[in-house]
Amino acid sequence: MSFWRPMRMSKRSIFSAVLTATILGTACLPASAGVIEDRKANFKANNASMRAIGGALGAGDFATITAEAQKIADWAAVMPDYFPEGSDTGDTSARASIWENFEGFTAAAKANHNAALTLLAAAEAGDIDAAKVALGEVGGTCKACHQQFKGW
């Protein structure tokens, strides 16, 4: 009698082994991968909102300006939540300065939020001149944040 008999596994055992390996493998993926993709999508949407507002200003389309300014304000309000510790590696252009100076990064997001609210108020009031100025302020807060916290 040989001690080296071929091991026979049932289909159920094989399925269980594959399922366990899949679950463990997925659990080992960096949690930051999802948040990085989510924040990239939000920044792309934010950029689209800025472009839509620019076009709407020329047409005096306050409904579009209002809707898009609200989207920008909403994103700015939660932006820091999309930069948890550990999401600084991978496919990201976020600089380490975000986590080194998270208070400053949060303040930059708050400045963007406030500028977007100013734009929103101008749009709701139907004030095209104030909306143009406010859009410039929103763009300025974007640029200031990118210069300090985004690696190109």
Residue, then its C-alpha position, 0 to 999 in steps of 0.5 A: m500500500s502506497f502513502w502517495r495516493p492521488m488526492r481526489m477533491s470533490k467539486r464542492s471542495i474545489f469550489s470552496a477553495v476557489l471561493t476562499a481564495t477569491i474572497l481573501g484576494t479581494a480583501c487584500l486589495p487596497a481599499s484606496a483603489g475605489v476612493i481614488e476612482d471615485r474622487k477622479a470621477n467627481f473631479k471630472a464632473n466638477n470640471a464639466s460643471m465649470r465648462a457648463i457654467g461658462g457656456a451658460l453665462g454667455a446665454g444667461d441660462f441661470a437654471t444651468i448655472t444654478a444646477e451646476a453651481q450646486k453640484i460644485a458646492d456639494w462636491a466641495a463639501v465632501m471632497p476631503d472625505y475622498f482623501p483618506e489616509g492610505s489613498d496617496t498611492g496608486d493611480t493618483s496625482a494627489r500630492a503628499s502635501i494633502w495628508e501632510n497638511f490636511e487642515g490646509f487641504t480642508a480649508a482649500a476645499k472650504a474656500n471652493h465650497n464658499a465660492a460655489l455658494t456665492l456663485l449659486a446665490a448670484a445665479e439664483a438672484g439672476d445677477i449675470d455680472a456677479a455670477k461672472v465674478a463668482l465663477g472666476e473666484v471658483g476657478g481661482t480656488c480650484k487653481a490655488c488648490h491644484q498648485q499646492f496639492k495636485g501633482w501634474 
